[in-house]
């Protein structure tokens, strides 16, 4: 919470080059199944939350913008490619997964269901296992050193060069 009791949310891209801060109540969270959102997120759907009534401020770096249609722009990190925004004439929505703590931002509606992939509703019924349960991958996983930006603001960025 901020000093004036407004909720405060922060987040950014995977590499930390772009960070944002939102002060105030978030709008409705949603998932969009339209083909354009599937492509923009490289995923089954786009989880988004409106920030129209809240104060959005970019605190580090600048997002790049891809004009995906005559009316919509898609913001992303130009360094790591993380999807960040959906920008239309009626406002901006942020990618829920880009928030430092997305656990409290639950979608309340689905859009674009005409393009919903036929297996999306059954994904939660698939068998699941913890990452370290994959015995064939344990040695590989033990050697991984993450270069992902932590889920909080930092004084500097980047800690080191992470380009391949």
ABEGO torsion letter per residue (X at the ends): XBAAGBBBBBBEBAAGABBBBBBEBBBBBBBBABAAAAAAAGBABBBBBBAAABBBBBABEBBBBBBABAABBBBBBAAAGBBABBBBAAEBBBBAAABABAAABBBABBBGAAABBAAAAAAAABBBBBAAABAAAAAAAAABBBABBBBBBBABOBABBABX
